[in-house]
């Protein structure tokens, strides 16, 4: 009995010490440092981590060849324009699409750092309301390392990108990018003619350009959703107070969730529609389209266990699902009336499918005449 009591006493004492130590640690971690505001992200850390994970230690051969390659891609785009118009059943906008910029992985990281800074600027405005502490230092290091790791990982896999300049300053031009080292790496593993691979990539990215530049309301609609997602009521005033922050992040949670689901639905539509366009143009005009398409699908399925885990942890697997679900939605709608029926989605924001409708196209077909 005495032994049991002694053990219990020691356990209680140990528990008390742990709780006390935890309270002291928590107090010290969150103790504000006078006259110092918190920083939620360290862009220098993000850049260093991303570049170190890119697989490139310095300038590549693109220093000499990027401009010439860009002109080749622009020529491919010029050839694709009438084929795109044929697949859409309508004329393309008279305004030219952006010219292609050819990047290496380090260049892609720099471009996306700039893009992230535009997107996150409203969120980082919150740091003006937070006092610096050991806890905010730890959080900043963790977030910065994570974002850098994600950018470095993607820099070795992304083939192309269209930048619709969401949340950017007015007047900033849109851009089309292709990441040449990753394209070359894919070509080395493929028996498909280089020209066909590059036409296929150009078509995918230019379709995204058409989605936004042919429908100017889409950019503003997406900007509105992003603002709702980050509690836009915080930024209607020059200096929101802490109480306003708390209200926005709690009372507005339902609106933020709705914005997130609508962003997911719209991204699924954008990616799925691009796949549909690739298939329609490719089957009609690209001799090796089926091989290119099959090779791209094999590329996605060849991920190892570690890479699959990374996709799961970071949410990138959700991005892959957007292609599948979005393309399925487009196919089901087109069965009811071809491209003419599907193109109704581009008429106005109210015609965009919800996430539930992406997963069940019949609901959209009943709602949108």
C-alpha positions in Angstrom: 0.0 0.0 0.0 2.8 2.4 0.9 4.6 1.6 -2.4 1.4 2.3 -4.4 0.9 5.5 -2.5 4.5 6.5 -3.1 4.2 5.9 -6.8 1.0 7.9 -6.9 2.7 10.8 -5.0 5.6 10.7 -7.4 3.3 10.6 -10.4 1.3 13.6 -9.1 4.5 15.5 -8.4 5.8 14.7 -11.9 2.5 15.8 -13.4 2.5 19.0 -11.4 6.0 19.8 -12.5 5.1 19.1 -16.2 2.0 21.3 -16.0 4.0 24.1 -14.3 6.8 23.8 -16.8 4.3 23.9 -19.6 2.6 27.0 -18.2 5.9 28.8 -17.8 7.0 27.8 -21.3 3.8 28.9 -22.8 3.9 32.2 -21.0 7.5 32.8 -22.1 6.7 31.8 -25.7 3.8 34.1 -26.0 5.3 37.0 -24.0 5.2 40.0 -26.3 8.3 41.9 -27.1 7.6 45.7 -26.6 7.7 47.9 -29.6 8.2 45.0 -32.1 5.5 43.6 -34.4 5.4 40.0 -35.6 6.5 38.8 -39.1 4.4 35.9 -40.3 6.7 35.0 -43.3 10.3 35.4 -44.0 10.6 35.7 -47.8 14.4 35.3 -47.7 14.0 31.9 -46.0 11.3 30.9 -48.5 13.6 31.8 -51.4 16.7 30.0 -50.0 14.8 26.8 -49.2 13.1 26.8 -52.6 16.2 27.4 -54.6 18.1 24.7 -52.6 15.4 22.2 -53.5 15.2 23.1 -57.2 18.1 20.9 -58.3 19.8 23.9 -60.0 22.9 25.5 -58.4 23.1 28.5 -60.8 22.3 29.8 -64.3 21.4 27.2 -67.0 21.8 27.1 -70.7 18.6 29.1 -70.9 20.7 32.3 -70.3 21.5 32.0 -74.0 18.5 30.2 -75.5 15.4 31.3 -73.6 14.4 34.1 -76.1 14.7 31.8 -79.2 12.7 29.1 -77.5 10.0 31.6 -76.5 9.7 32.6 -80.2 9.3 28.9 -81.2 6.5 28.6 -78.6 4.9 31.8 -79.9 4.9 30.3 -83.4 3.3 27.1 -82.2 0.6 29.3 -80.5 -0.1 31.1 -83.8 -0.6 27.7 -85.5 -3.0 26.6 -82.7 -5.3 29.6 -82.8 -7.5 28.5 -85.7 -7.7 25.0 -84.3 -8.8 26.3 -80.9 -11.5 28.5 -82.6 -12.7 25.4 -84.4 -12.9 23.3 -81.2 -14.7 26.2 -79.3 -17.1 26.9 -82.2 -16.4 30.6 -81.9 -13.8 33.2 -82.8 -11.0 33.8 -80.4 -10.6 37.3 -78.9 -8.9 39.7 -81.3 -6.4 40.7 -78.6 -3.3 38.5 -78.8 -2.5 36.2 -75.9 0.6 36.9 -73.9 3.9 35.8 -75.4 5.6 32.8 -73.8 8.5 33.3 -71.4 10.8 30.3 -71.0 12.2 29.7 -67.5 14.5 27.4 -65.7 13.5 26.1 -62.3 15.1 29.0 -60.4 13.3 31.5 -62.7 10.0 29.7 -62.1 10.6 30.0 -58.3 11.3 33.7 -58.6 8.1 34.3 -60.7 6.0 32.4 -58.1 7.5 34.1 -55.2 6.3 37.4 -56.7 2.9 35.8 -57.3 2.6 34.5 -53.7 3.5 37.9 -52.4 0.6 39.4 -54.3 -1.8 36.8 -53.1 -0.7 36.8 -49.4 -0.2 40.6 -49.0 -3.7 41.1 -47.5 -3.1 38.2 -45.0 0.3 39.5 -44.1 -1.3 42.8 -43.2 -2.5 41.1 -40.1 1.0 41.0 -38.8 0.7 44.7 -38.0 -1.8 43.7 -35.3 0.4 41.0 -33.6 3.2 41.6 -31.1 6.4 39.7 -31.7 7.1 36.8 -29.4 9.0 33.6 -29.4 5.9 31.8 -30.5 5.5 34.0 -33.6 9.2 33.4 -34.4 8.7 29.7 -34.4 5.5 30.0 -36.5 7.3 32.2 -39.0 10.2 29.7 -39.4 7.8 26.8 -39.8 5.6 28.5 -42.4 8.6 29.9 -44.3 10.3 26.5 -44.5 7.1 24.8 -45.6 6.4 27.3 -48.4 10.0 27.1 -49.6 10.0 23.3 -49.6 6.7 23.3 -51.6 8.0 25.7 -54.2 11.3 23.8 -54.6 9.4 20.5 -55.0 7.1 21.9 -57.6 9.9 23.6 -59.5 11.1 20.2 -60.5 7.7 19.0 -61.8 5.8 22.0 -63.3 5.9 22.0 -67.1 3.9 25.2 -67.8 1.8 27.9 -66.2 -0.5 30.7 -67.0 -0.5 33.6 -64.5 -3.8 35.5 -64.4 -2.3 38.0 -61.9 -4.9 37.4 -59.3 -4.8 39.9 -56.4 -2.1 41.8 -58.2 -1.8 45.6 -58.6 -3.9 47.0 -61.4 -2.1 47.0 -64.8 0.2 44.1 -64.1 0.2 42.0 -67.3 -0.8 38.4 -67.5 1.9 35.9 -68.5 2.5 32.4 -70.0 5.4 30.4 -68.8 7.1 27.1 -69.8 9.7 25.4 -67.6 12.2 24.1 -70.1 14.4 21.8 -67.9 11.3 19.9 -66.9 10.1 19.6 -70.5 13.5 18.4 -71.6 13.5 15.8 -68.8 10.1 14.6 -69.9 11.3 14.4 -73.5 14.3 12.3 -72.6 11.9 9.6 -71.2 9.5 9.7 -74.1 9.7 8.5 -77.7 7.2 11.2 -78.9 8.5 13.8 -81.3 9.5 17.0 -79.5 7.3 19.3 -81.5 4.2 17.3 -80.6 5.0 17.5 -76.9 5.5 21.2 -77.0 2.3 21.8 -79.0 0.4 19.8 -76.4 1.8 22.0 -73.6 1.2 25.2 -75.4 -2.4 24.2 -76.0 -3.0 23.5 -72.3 -1.6 26.8 -71.1 -3.2 28.9 -73.8 -6.6 27.4 -73.0 -6.2 28.8 -69.5 -5.3 32.2 -71.0 -8.5 32.0 -73.2 -10.6 31.2 -70.1 -9.5 34.4 -68.3 -8.7 36.8 -71.1 -11.8 35.9 -73.2 -14.0 36.5 -70.1 -12.6 39.4 -68.1 -15.3 39.0 -65.4 -13.6 35.7 -64.3 -10.5 37.4 -62.8 -12.6 39.8 -60.8 -14.9 37.0 -59.6 -11.9 35.0 -58.5 -10.4 38.0 -56.7 -13.7 38.5 -54.9 -13.7 34.8 -53.7 -10.1 35.1 -52.6 -10.9 38.3 -50.6 -13.8 36.5 -49.0 -11.6 33.6 -48.1 -9.2 35.9 -46.3 -12.0 37.7 -44.5 -12.2 40.8 -46.7 -14.0 42.8 -44.1 -10.7 43.1 -42.3 -9.2 45.2 -45.1 -12.1 47.7 -45.7 -10.4 49.9 -43.1 -6.8 51.2 -43.1 -6.1 49.8 -39.6 -8.4 47.0 -38.5 -8.5 46.4 -34.7 -7.9 43.1 -32.9 -11.6 42.7 -32.2 -12.5 43.1 -35.9 -9.9 40.4 -36.6 -11.6 38.0 -34.2 -15.1 38.7 -35.5 -14.0 38.3 -39.1 -12.2 35.0 -38.5 -15.1 33.5 -36.4 -18.4 35.0 -37.5 -17.3 35.0 -41.1 -16.2 31.4 -41.1 -19.2 30.2 -43.0 -18.7 32.8 -45.8 -15.0 31.8 -46.0 -15.9 28.1 -46.3 -18.3 28.9 -49.1 -15.6 30.9 -50.9 -13.2 28.0 -50.5 -15.6 25.5 -52.0 -16.4 27.8 -54.9 -12.7 28.4 -55.6 -12.3 24.6 -55.7 -15.2 24.2 -58.1 -14.0 26.9 -60.4 -10.5 25.6 -60.5 -11.9 22.1 -61.3 -13.8 23.7 -64.2 -10.7 25.5 -65.5 -8.5 22.5 -65.4 -11.2 20.1 -66.8 -12.1 22.4 -69.6 -8.4 22.7 -70.6 -8.2 18.9 -70.8 -11.3 18.8 -73.0 -9.8 21.4 -75.3 -6.5 19.5 -75.5 -8.4 16.4 -76.5 -10.6 18.1 -79.1 -7.8 19.9 -80.8 -5.3 17.0 -80.3 -7.5 14.3 -81.8 -8.3 16.5 -84.8 -4.9 18.0 -85.6 -2.0 16.5 -83.6 -0.7 13.2 -85.2 0.7 11.8 -81.9 -1.9 13.2 -79.5 -2.9 9.8 -78.1 0.7 9.0 -77.3 1.4 12.3 -75.7 -1.8 12.1 -73.6 -1.0 8.5 -72.5 2.6 9.5 -71.7 1.4 12.4 -69.6 -0.9 10.1 -67.6 1.9 7.7 -67.1 4.1 10.6 -65.8 1.4 11.2 -63.2 1.1 7.6 -62.2 4.9 7.0 -61.8 5.2 8.7 -58.5 7.0 6.8 -55.8 5.8 6.3 -52.2 7.6 9.4 -50.9 6.2 11.6 -53.6 2.7 10.3 -53.1 3.0 11.0 -49.4 4.2 14.5 -50.2 1.2 15.1 -52.5 -1.1 13.9 -49.8 0.4 16.0 -47.0 0.6 19.2 -49.0 -2.9 18.9 -50.6 -1.4 18.6 -54.1 -3.5 15.4 -54.6 -6.6 17.7 -54.5 -5.1 19.6 -57.4 -4.8 16.4 -59.4 -8.4 15.5 -58.6 -9.5 18.9 -60.1 -8.4 17.7 -63.5 -10.4 14.4 -63.2 -13.6 15.9 -61.7 -13.6 18.9 -63.9 -13.1 16.9 -67.1 -15.9 14.5 -66.1 -18.2 17.5 -65.5 -17.4 19.0 -69.0 -17.9 15.6 -70.7 -21.3 15.0 -69.0 -22.5 18.5 -70.0 -21.3 18.2 -73.5 -23.3 15.0 -73.9 -26.4 17.1 -73.5 -25.6 19.6 -76.2 -21.9 19.7 -77.2 -19.6 22.7 -76.8 -22.5 25.1 -77.2 -24.2 23.8 -74.0 -20.9 23.8 -72.1 -19.9 27.3 -73.1 -22.9 28.6 -71.1 -20.6 28.4 -68.0 -18.6 31.4 -69.4 -21.6 33.7 -69.6 -21.6 35.1 -66.1 -20.6 34.1 -62.5 -24.0 32.7 -61.7 -23.5 30.0 -64.4 -20.3 28.7 -62.8 -20.9 25.2 -61.2 -20.8 24.7 -57.5 -18.6 22.0 -56.0 -21.6 19.8 -55.6 -22.5 20.4 -59.3 -19.0 19.5 -60.4 -19.4 16.2 -58.7 -23.0 15.8 -60.0 -23.3 17.6 -63.4 -27.0 16.7 -63.6 -27.7 19.3 -60.9 -26.0 22.0 -63.0 -27.9 21.0 -66.1 -31.2 21.4 -64.2 -30.2 24.8 -62.7 -28.6 26.5 -65.6 -30.8 26.7 -68.8 
